[in-house]
Amino acid sequence: MVNEPLYKDIVGFTKLKNSTLVAVSKIKPAADIQKMYDMGQRDFGENYVQEMVEKQAQLPADILWHFIGHLQTNKVKYIAPFVHLIQSVDSEKLLKEIDKQAAKNNRKINVLLQMHIAEEQTKFGFDEQELMNLDVSLYPNVNVTGLMGMATFTDDKEKVKREFEQLQSYYNNFEDAKKVELNTLSMGMSDDYELAIHCGSNMIRIGSLLFGKRS
Ligand SMILES: *Cc1c(COP(=O)(O)O)cnc(C)c1O
């Protein structure tokens, strides 16, 4: 099920804010993606390798596939030929493997570094120290184009806001310290995307608002 009026509202909002909407289609059927594609959507986010590979094979070739889930190093090879942006790079070991698979496929792969900003320990990502110690020039087949993060799952908007502000400051500090050019700050989901954009996000990842709740 695709919520067309809400989709149009959110597209309008993101255009106004110069932000990119990634429609998170995990667990949803390919038919839902096709429907939203027909409305003009091109960026889709998936969390599971096998599911993304299967959908990619049966849907239009100009879809921009974003991988946003926890990625195991032994599965990078399956998405390396076609993935548009891996947003969930949470370790240097993974970065190294993406570099290797990019070279094998004769391409550069765009990635975001996932930062751990939430209080939950179950969430993945680099901490500030690890980020600042990272030397991205060791991985020439990878383009690090920005950062991604997920806030704590809570109704406390002030807390979420502090976490988003933290991520934005990591983004600025990393750019300044490493002299790298970043262009993507991916933060904000169904419950907090307006706040995220207010805090400097230029890429939001929306699932349940567009496709309905996941079972
Ligand atoms: C599932 C998921 C989303 C979308 O979440 P909704 O609350 O359904 O909008 C966004 N980002 C990541 C990393 C996800 O895993």
The ligand as an SDF file (V2000), in Angstrom:
LIG
                    3D

 15 15  0  0  0  0  0  0  0  0999 V2000
   13.7210    1.1990    8.5540 C   0  0  0  0  0  0  0  0  0  0  0  0
   14.6760    2.3330    8.4790 C   0  0  0  0  0  0  0  0  0  0  0  0
   14.2370    3.6270    8.1390 C   0  0  0  0  0  0  0  0  0  0  0  0
   12.7840    3.9900    7.9110 C   0  0  0  0  0  0  0  0  0  0  0  0
   12.0990    3.9800    9.1150 O   0  0  0  0  0  0  0  0  0  0  0  0
   10.5700    4.5230    9.2370 P   0  0  0  0  0  0  0  0  0  0  0  0
   10.4260    4.8340   10.6730 O   0  0  0  0  0  0  0  0  0  0  0  0
    9.7000    3.4120    8.7690 O   0  0  0  0  0  0  0  0  0  0  0  0
   10.4640    5.7390    8.3870 O   0  0  0  0  0  0  0  0  0  0  0  0
   15.1850    4.6140    8.0160 C   0  0  0  0  0  0  0  0  0  0  0  0
   16.5040    4.3760    8.2270 N   0  0  0  0  0  0  0  0  0  0  0  0
   16.9550    3.1560    8.5680 C   0  0  0  0  0  0  0  0  0  0  0  0
   18.4160    2.9710    8.7810 C   0  0  0  0  0  0  0  0  0  0  0  0
   16.0630    2.0970    8.7190 C   0  0  0  0  0  0  0  0  0  0  0  0
   16.5330    0.9060    9.0830 O   0  0  0  0  0  0  0  0  0  0  0  0
  1  2  1  0
  2  3  1  0
  2 14  2  0
  3  4  1  0
  3 10  2  0
  4  5  1  0
  5  6  1  0
  6  7  2  0
  6  8  1  0
  6  9  1  0
 10 11  1  0
 11 12  2  0
 12 13  1  0
 12 14  1  0
 14 15  1  0
M  END
$$$$
